[in-house]
Amino acid sequence: MAQRLLLRRFLASISWKPPQARLAPLCSRALPTPQHSPSGLAVIPSQVRSIFTTKVSTTTFNIQDGPDFQDRVVNSETPVVVDFHAQWCGPCKILGPRLEKMVAKQQGKVVMAKVDIDDHTDLAIEYEVSAVPTVLAMKNGDVVDKFVGIKDEDQLEAFLKKLID
């Protein structure tokens, strides 16, 4: 992010354009024209800042409650990888992004549900989660595979292949 900002400032300093010409492409509506104060000075509207957002992942979602789990995981026609994790868990912080990356590579053939065991203790008990991270592979509402702990990318890929096939 900082590199983008520096690059933008550098490019702006090289090719100078009037402020309104530089800002116009960044906003979806036209900038208001400067207004004149009683003293005759032009009052320039505040500068517009562009906001960069990341792409919203459609393959990974957080479980909100029991009914949400039922709708999005148990009743899912797509195979689901369920990541039981906790905020305080170091290995979860390593496995989570790695697993999300591998699920995204599957291009919609499998989705990933993230369940925080501190917020959803009932689900953790129901699915016999005794340690985190615990990852379940669910197909048609049934648990078909499971592992506990960290796995490398090759092991995760094999885990997902078994779920898809």
Sequence and secondary structure as in RCSB ss.txt:
>XXXX:A:sequence
MAQRLLLRRFLASISWKPPQARLAPLCSRALPTPQHSPSGLAVIPSQVRSIFTTKVSTTTFNIQDGPDFQDRVVN
SETPVVVDFHAQWCGPCKILGPRLEKMVAKQQGKVVMAKVDIDDHTDLAIEYEVSAVPTVLAMKNGDVVDKFVGI
KDEDQLEAFLKKLID
>XXXX:A:secstr
 HHHHHHHHHHHHHS   HHHHHGGGSSS     EE TTS EE              SSEEE  SHHHHIIIIIT
 SS EEEEEE TT HHHHHHHHHHHHHHHHTTTSSEEEEEETTT HHHHHHTT  SSSEEEEEETTEEEEEEES 
  HHHHHHHHHHHH 
